[in-house]
Amino acid sequence: MIALIQRALNASVTVAGETLGEIGPGLLILLGVEKGDTEQQAVRLCERVLGYRIFGDENDKMNLNVQQAGGSVLVVSQFTLAADTNKGMRPSFSGGADPAEAERLYNYFVGCCREKGIATETGRFAADMKVSLVNDGPVTFWLQV
């Protein structure tokens, strides 16, 4: 399971012109699910993402996690994160989880974020989404479990 996290001043996701999720300061989380991923990995990745200290403290050092910084999260499914790009000129998606399992684990990850008490917005799984982001920093990290 892969999370590409971006520290955001604001972020939103729309489908067919309708805004489904929108946050102010916080994290945009692009989530990719690979074959063989489990609920245990979803929980571990959720804990890592929410605990990752990438927000500035009073000395402007990256010492605060998203919750300590008073932020929220926007979780967007992104199957292309599971792509194999090692050879050729076209990505292979054979390493991605089948859509039903990917959706189940995506929803499990979202549920984990909400259970941890973080304000959580989402996109729509498998939809053609338009994601907007003002990346703060820019700060972007790739986390994988």
Protein Blocks (a to p, Z undefined) as FASTA:
>chain_A
ZZdddddfbdcddeehiafbdcdedddddddddehiafklmmmmmmmmmmpccbdcfkop
afbcfklnopacdddddfklmpcfkgcjbdcfklpccfklmmmmmmmmmmmmmmnopacd
dddehiacddddddehiacddddZZ
